[in-house]
Amino acid sequence: MKPTVTNNIISLFESTFNEKVADVEVLPLSGSYREYCRLKNNNRTVIGAFNADIKENEAFFSFTRHFYKNNIPVPKIIAIGEDKTYYLVEDLGNITLFDFISQIRQTEGFSEKIVGEYKKVLRQLPKIQIEAGKEIDYSVCYPRAAFDKQSMMWDLNYFKYYFLKLAKIHFDEQALEDDFQIFSDYLLTAASDYFLFRDFQSRNVMLKDDLVYFIDYQGGRKGALQYDLASLLYDGKADIPQKIRKYLFGFYLEELKKLIDVDSEKFKQYFDGFVLIRIMQAMGAYGFRGFYEKKEHFLKSIPFALNNLKYLLSGLNLPIDIPEMIKVLNGLPQSTVLQEIGASGKGLTVRVTSFSYKKGIPSDPSGNGGGFVFDCRALHNPGRYEEYKDLTGKDEKVIEFIETKTEMGEFLNSVQSLITRSVKKYLERGFTHLTISFGCTGGQHRSVYAAEKIMEYLQNNFPVEVVLSHREQE
């Protein structure tokens, strides 16, 4: 986040609350170009956001006010900057539904605890789509007011150019284009006078105080009910087991029938079609971010998408003839390029932990043992200074201290050199777990900073699942 942006957000906080900001924590970037930070003092904590796309922001502001007014759990807007590129919203914490799934799954599998959270989400979804969607202002939608023919063709061509072509998949372009036209025309016959969230997946659901909250709906528009359900249940890396996916589909239908009449069989047929276009859109995104922008961690979602696609195609029964499209989709698992990605990225979880040596070295929950333990205590300790004692290695003041007054950069270069050899070899040999732990005196400053940086390094360079834990902070 640029200093000018940070200063604008700080000024907005201080003018809104008539209080000084004590600390600013820049939050990790996600799949969008929006930037976020957490602003804190002794009285409160809020989220500051920056997005140069004013039209997208205006859609977010309008939808949020409407949802909040209609008791849909979304973050409250606190203040908006003069030029509408930056704003403050309620802080909903750090735990997404995806984070919760990842944590619980390690020890319990896809347990009833996880299913219970999904049921909370699915109780809310029909309310968002139908009740809150009735009087929403669709004139602010951006870039389209509806998931219409143009939107569908954008998604299908996104898949074609950024996934199929970059993955070197052969296809008959004219035949595929013809099938795209037939396929999108079919989807447009589904009832579509509802609010479509657009990116309704586990990373856009926050968990706080035993409740669920929704974020990142600024791309919302009119559309069919099936699309958001498809996005949630076929969310690639959430990897919901098929039996549970069927159960949750039925649970949603029962919730939906409390609000409108539903032909279950017809709903299911359209649902399969919308699952298909959602998977294709997601693979287009993976291709753009992974193949084109060279952000390899996006490629690790491809094996999950292919598994979902294979399962869906095995029972697909659409009332249309789209032979080239089906041939191309059935051929994806046979692609040499995609097989290499699946072989290298599927299954390896790297657990990165910060800890205090006073409380002992962390155990390995995978049961495999081994891994790396790095001692940060030889580095200059910000914890010796009063001004840093209540902060952690994620706070900007501590980050600045570590990066300017310690040899952390040289230390982490050595760490990266060591772990890179193991990660590559683990991927080649199909190993499933690796632990990397960083210890310091209190498990608060140096080890936290190092763990955060190594997490970023792994996510940006390898197709692995990274589980980050700051033991003494949790």
C-alpha positions in Angstrom: 0.0 0.0 0.0 1.5 3.3 -1.1 2.3 5.9 1.7 -0.1 8.4 0.2 -2.9 5.9 0.3 -2.1 4.9 3.9 -1.9 8.5 4.9 -5.3 9.2 3.4 -6.9 6.3 5.2 -5.2 7.3 8.5 -6.6 10.9 8.0 -10.1 9.5 7.4 -9.9 7.5 10.6 -8.7 10.4 12.7 -11.2 12.9 11.3 -14.1 10.3 11.7 -13.3 9.3 15.3 -11.4 12.4 16.4 -8.7 9.9 17.7 -5.2 9.1 16.7 -4.3 5.8 14.9 -1.8 3.8 17.1 -0.9 1.2 14.5 -1.5 0.2 10.9 -1.3 -3.4 9.7 -1.2 -3.9 5.9 -3.2 -7.0 5.1 -2.1 -9.6 2.5 -3.3 -9.1 -1.1 -5.9 -11.6 -2.4 -7.1 -12.3 -5.9 -8.3 -8.7 -6.6 -6.5 -5.4 -7.0 -8.1 -3.9 -3.9 -5.8 -3.2 -0.9 -6.7 -3.4 2.8 -5.2 -2.5 6.1 -6.2 -2.7 9.7 -6.1 0.5 11.8 -6.0 0.3 15.6 -5.9 2.3 18.8 -6.9 1.5 22.3 -10.6 2.2 21.6 -11.3 0.4 18.3 -10.1 -1.4 15.2 -11.4 -0.9 11.7 -10.5 -1.9 8.2 -9.3 0.6 5.7 -9.7 -0.1 2.0 -8.3 1.4 -1.3 -9.6 0.7 -4.8 -9.0 3.0 -7.7 -12.1 1.7 -9.5 -14.7 4.3 -8.3 -17.6 2.6 -10.1 -16.9 -0.7 -8.3 -16.7 1.1 -5.0 -20.0 2.8 -5.6 -21.6 -0.6 -6.2 -20.1 -1.8 -3.0 -21.4 1.2 -1.0 -24.9 0.9 -2.4 -25.2 -2.9 -1.9 -23.7 -2.7 1.6 -26.2 0.0 2.8 -29.1 -2.0 1.3 -28.0 -5.3 2.9 -27.3 -3.7 6.2 -30.7 -2.1 6.2 -32.3 -5.5 5.5 -30.4 -7.3 8.3 -28.1 -9.2 6.0 -24.8 -9.7 7.8 -22.2 -7.5 6.0 -19.6 -5.1 7.3 -20.9 -1.7 8.2 -19.6 1.2 6.2 -18.0 3.7 8.7 -16.6 6.5 6.4 -15.9 7.2 2.8 -13.0 9.3 1.5 -13.7 12.5 -0.6 -12.7 10.9 -3.9 -14.4 7.6 -3.1 -11.2 5.6 -3.7 -10.7 4.8 0.0 -13.0 4.0 2.9 -13.4 2.5 6.3 -15.5 -0.5 7.2 -16.2 -2.7 10.2 -13.5 -5.1 11.2 -14.8 -8.7 11.0 -11.6 -10.3 12.1 -9.3 -12.6 10.2 -11.1 -16.0 10.0 -12.7 -16.8 6.7 -14.8 -19.9 6.2 -11.9 -21.3 4.1 -9.5 -20.7 7.0 -12.0 -22.5 9.3 -12.3 -25.5 6.9 -8.5 -25.8 6.6 -7.9 -25.7 10.4 -10.7 -28.2 11.4 -10.0 -30.5 8.5 -6.5 -31.3 9.7 -7.7 -33.0 12.8 -11.4 -33.9 12.3 -11.8 -34.2 8.5 -14.8 -32.5 6.9 -16.7 -32.7 10.2 -20.1 -31.6 11.4 -18.5 -28.4 12.6 -17.7 -27.4 9.0 -21.1 -28.6 7.8 -22.7 -26.5 10.5 -21.0 -23.3 9.2 -22.1 -24.1 5.7 -25.7 -24.4 6.9 -25.5 -21.0 8.5 -24.4 -19.6 5.1 -27.1 -21.4 3.2 -29.8 -20.1 5.5 -28.7 -16.6 4.5 -28.2 -17.1 0.8 -31.9 -17.3 -0.3 -32.5 -14.2 1.8 -29.8 -12.3 0.0 -31.0 -13.5 -3.4 -34.7 -13.0 -2.9 -35.7 -10.8 0.0 -32.8 -8.4 0.0 -32.6 -8.5 -3.8 -36.2 -7.2 -4.3 -35.5 -3.4 -3.9 -31.8 -3.3 -4.5 -30.5 -0.6 -6.9 -29.3 -2.5 -9.9 -28.4 0.7 -11.7 -25.1 0.8 -9.8 -24.0 -2.7 -10.9 -20.6 -2.8 -12.5 -19.5 -3.8 -15.0 -23.0 -5.3 -16.0 -26.4 -5.0 -14.4 -27.2 -8.7 -15.0 -25.5 -12.0 -15.6 -26.6 -11.7 -19.2 -25.4 -13.0 -22.6 -22.5 -10.6 -22.7 -21.4 -11.6 -19.1 -21.5 -15.3 -20.0 -19.6 -14.9 -23.2 -16.9 -12.9 -21.3 -16.5 -15.8 -18.9 -16.5 -18.4 -21.6 -13.9 -16.6 -23.7 -11.9 -15.9 -20.6 -11.7 -19.6 -20.2 -10.9 -20.2 -23.8 -8.1 -17.6 -24.1 -6.5 -17.7 -20.6 -6.9 -21.3 -19.8 -7.3 -23.5 -22.9 -4.8 -21.6 -25.1 -2.2 -21.0 -22.3 -2.5 -24.7 -21.2 -2.0 -25.6 -24.9 -5.3 -27.5 -25.2 -6.3 -28.2 -28.8 -9.8 -27.3 -29.9 -11.8 -26.3 -33.0 -12.3 -22.6 -32.4 -15.4 -22.1 -34.5 -17.1 -25.3 -33.2 -16.4 -24.2 -29.6 -17.7 -20.7 -30.3 -20.9 -22.2 -31.7 -21.3 -24.4 -28.6 -20.7 -21.4 -26.3 -23.6 -19.6 -28.0 -25.9 -22.6 -27.5 -24.8 -23.1 -23.9 -25.2 -19.5 -22.9 -28.6 -19.3 -24.6 -29.7 -22.3 -22.6 -28.6 -20.8 -19.3 -30.5 -17.6 -20.1 -33.8 -19.5 -20.0 -33.4 -20.0 -16.3 -35.4 -17.6 -14.0 -33.0 -14.7 -13.3 -34.8 -12.0 -11.4 -32.7 -12.4 -8.3 -29.5 -10.9 -6.8 -26.4 -12.8 -7.9 -23.5 -12.3 -5.5 -21.1 -13.4 -8.3 -18.1 -14.6 -6.2 -20.0 -16.5 -3.4 -17.2 -18.7 -2.1 -15.5 -19.7 1.2 -12.9 -16.9 1.2 -15.7 -14.3 1.0 -17.5 -15.5 4.1 -16.1 -14.3 7.5 -16.7 -16.0 10.8 -17.0 -13.9 13.9 -18.7 -14.4 17.3 -20.3 -17.7 16.0 -22.0 -15.8 13.1 -21.3 -15.6 9.4 -20.7 -12.4 7.4 -20.4 -11.7 3.7 -17.8 -9.6 1.9 -16.7 -8.8 -1.7 -20.1 -8.6 -3.4 -19.3 -5.5 -5.3 -19.6 -7.5 -8.6 -23.2 -8.4 -7.8 -25.9 -8.2 -10.4 -29.2 -9.8 -11.5 -29.0 -13.5 -12.2 -30.1 -17.0 -11.6 -30.3 -18.6 -8.2 -28.2 -21.5 -9.2 -25.0 -19.6 -9.9 -24.1 -18.6 -6.3 -25.0 -22.0 -5.0 -22.7 -23.5 -7.7 -19.9 -21.1 -6.6 -20.2 -22.1 -3.0 -20.6 -25.9 -3.4 -18.0 -26.3 -6.2 -15.5 -23.9 -4.6 -12.3 -25.6 -5.8 -9.9 -25.6 -2.8 -12.7 -26.0 -0.3 -13.0 -29.5 -1.8 -16.3 -30.4 -0.3 -16.8 -34.2 -0.4 -19.5 -35.3 -2.9 -21.8 -36.8 -0.2 -21.8 -33.6 1.8 -22.2 -31.5 -1.3 -25.4 -33.4 -2.1 -26.6 -32.9 1.4 -26.0 -29.2 1.3 -27.7 -28.9 -2.0 -30.8 -30.4 -0.5 -30.5 -28.2 2.6 -30.4 -25.1 0.4 -33.5 -26.2 -1.6 -35.5 -26.6 1.6 -34.5 -23.1 2.7 -35.3 -21.8 -0.7 -38.8 -23.4 -0.7 -39.6 -21.4 2.4 -39.5 -18.3 0.2 -40.7 -19.4 -3.3 -42.1 -22.4 -5.1 -39.4 -24.6 -6.7 -39.4 -27.4 -9.2 -36.5 -29.4 -7.7 -35.8 -31.5 -10.9 -35.7 -28.4 -13.2 -33.7 -26.5 -10.6 -31.1 -29.3 -10.5 -30.7 -29.4 -14.3 -30.0 -25.7 -14.5 -27.7 -26.0 -11.5 -25.4 -28.4 -13.4 -25.2 -26.0 -16.2 -24.3 -23.1 -13.9 -21.7 -25.3 -12.1 -20.1 -25.9 -15.5 -19.8 -22.2 -16.4 -18.6 -21.3 -12.9 -15.8 -23.9 -13.1 -14.9 -22.6 -16.5 -14.8 -19.1 -15.2 -12.7 -20.1 -12.3 -10.2 -22.0 -14.5 -9.9 -18.9 -16.7 -9.0 -16.9 -13.5 -6.4 -19.6 -12.5 -5.0 -19.5 -16.0 -4.8 -15.7 -16.1 -3.2 -15.4 -12.7 -1.0 -18.5 -13.0 0.0 -19.0 -16.6 -0.1 -15.3 -17.7 0.8 -13.4 -14.5 3.2 -16.2 -13.4 1.7 -16.4 -9.9 2.2 -20.1 -9.4 0.1 -20.4 -6.3 -3.1 -19.9 -8.4 -2.2 -23.0 -10.4 -2.5 -25.2 -7.3 -6.3 -24.8 -7.6 -6.4 -26.4 -11.0 -6.4 -30.1 -9.8 -9.4 -29.4 -7.6 -11.3 -27.8 -10.5 -10.5 -30.7 -12.8 -11.7 -33.2 -10.2 -15.0 -31.2 -9.9 -15.3 -31.1 -13.6 -14.7 -34.8 -14.0 -17.4 -35.6 -11.5 -19.9 -33.2 -13.0 -19.4 -34.4 -16.6 -19.9 -38.1 -15.5 -23.5 -37.3 -14.7 -24.2 -34.3 -16.9 -27.6 -34.3 -18.6 -28.3 -31.0 -20.3 -31.1 -30.7 -22.9 -28.7 -29.2 -25.5 -26.1 -30.5 -27.9 -22.6 -29.0 -27.3 -20.3 -31.7 -28.6 -17.1 -29.6 -29.1 -17.4 -28.0 -25.6 -17.9 -31.4 -23.9 -15.1 -33.0 -25.9 -12.7 -30.2 -24.8 -13.8 -30.5 -21.2 -13.5 -34.3 -21.1 -10.0 -34.0 -22.6 -8.6 -31.6 -19.9 -7.5 -34.3 -17.4 -5.5 -35.9 -20.3 -3.5 -32.7 -20.9 0.3 -33.3 -20.2 0.6 -29.7 -19.0 -2.3 -30.0 -16.6 -1.1 -33.5 -15.4 2.3 -32.0 -14.4 0.5 -29.3 -12.4 -1.6 -31.9 -10.7 1.3 -34.1 -9.9 3.5 -31.3 -8.6 0.9 -29.4 -6.6 -1.8 -31.6 -5.3 -1.5 -32.7 -1.8 1.4 -30.9 -0.2 0.6 -28.9 2.9 3.3 -26.8 4.4 2.6 -25.8 8.0 4.5 -22.6 9.0 4.5 -21.7 12.7 5.9 -19.0 14.9 6.6 -19.9 18.6 8.4 -19.0 21.8 11.2 -21.2 22.9 10.0 -20.6 26.5 7.0 -22.9 25.6 8.8 -25.5 23.6 9.1 -26.4 19.9 5.7 -27.0 18.2 4.6 -30.5 17.6 3.7 -31.7 14.1 -0.1 -32.4 13.9 0.4 -34.4 10.7 2.3 -37.1 12.6 5.1 -37.2 10.1 7.7 -35.5 12.2 10.8 -33.8 10.8 10.8 -30.5 9.0 12.7 -27.3 9.8 13.0 -25.3 13.0 14.8 -21.9 12.6 16.1 -19.9 15.6 15.6 -16.2 15.2 17.1 -15.3 18.6 20.4 -14.2 17.1 18.7 -11.3 15.5 18.2 -7.9 17.2 15.0 -8.1 19.3 12.4 -5.3 19.0 10.8 -6.7 22.1 13.6 -5.1 24.2 12.1 -1.7 23.5 9.0 -0.4 25.3 7.4 1.1 22.2 7.2 -2.4 20.5 6.2 -4.5 23.5 2.5 -4.5 22.7 3.0 -5.0 19.0 3.8 -8.1 16.9 5.8 -8.9 13.8 2.7 -8.1 11.6 2.6 -4.4 12.7 4.2 -1.8 10.5 6.4 -0.3 13.2 7.9 -3.7 14.1 8.3 -4.5 10.4 10.2 -1.3 9.8 12.5 -2.1 12.8 13.2 -5.6 11.6 13.8 -4.6 8.0 16.2 -1.7 8.9 17.8 -2.7 12.2 18.3 -6.5 11.9 19.9 -8.9 9.5 16.5 -10.6 8.9 16.8 -10.3 5.1 20.1 -12.2 5.0 18.7 -14.8 7.5 15.5 -15.4 5.3 17.6 -15.7 2.1 19.4 -18.6 3.8 16.1 -20.1 5.0 14.6 -19.9 1.5 17.6 -21.6 0.0 17.2 -24.5 2.4 13.4 -25.0 2.3 13.3 -24.6 -1.5 15.3 -27.8 -2.0 12.9 -29.7 0.3 9.7 -28.3 -1.2 10.7 -29.2 -4.7 11.7 -32.7 -3.7 8.5 -33.2 -1.6 6.4 -32.1 -4.6 8.3 -34.5 -6.9 7.9 -37.4 -4.6 4.3 -36.8 -3.7 4.8 -36.1 0.0 1.8 -34.5 1.8 3.2 -32.5 4.7 6.2 -30.3 5.6 6.6 -28.2 8.8 8.6 -25.0 9.0 8.8 -23.3 12.4 10.4 -20.1 13.6 11.2 -19.5 17.2 12.3 -16.5 19.2 12.2 -15.4 22.8 8.5 -14.5 23.1 7.1 -15.8 19.8 5.8 -12.2 19.2 8.1 -10.2 16.9 11.0 -11.8 15.0 9.4 -15.3 14.6 6.1 -13.8 13.6 7.7 -11.6 10.9 9.7 -14.5 9.6 6.7 -16.9 9.4 4.7 -14.3 7.5 7.4 -13.7 5.0 8.1 -17.4 4.4 4.3 -18.0 3.9 4.3 -15.3 1.2 7.4 -16.8 -0.4 5.8 -20.3 -0.6 2.4 -19.0 -1.8 4.1 -17.0 -4.6 6.5 -19.6 -5.8 5.1 -23.1 -5.3 1.7 -24.9 -5.9 1.3 -25.8 -2.2 -1.3 -25.3 0.6 0.2 -23.1 3.3 -1.2 -23.3 6.9 0.1 -20.4 9.0 -0.1 -20.4 12.8 1.3 -17.9 15.3 1.1 -20.2 18.3 1.7 -17.6 21.1 -0.7 -15.1 19.5 -3.5 -17.7 19.3 
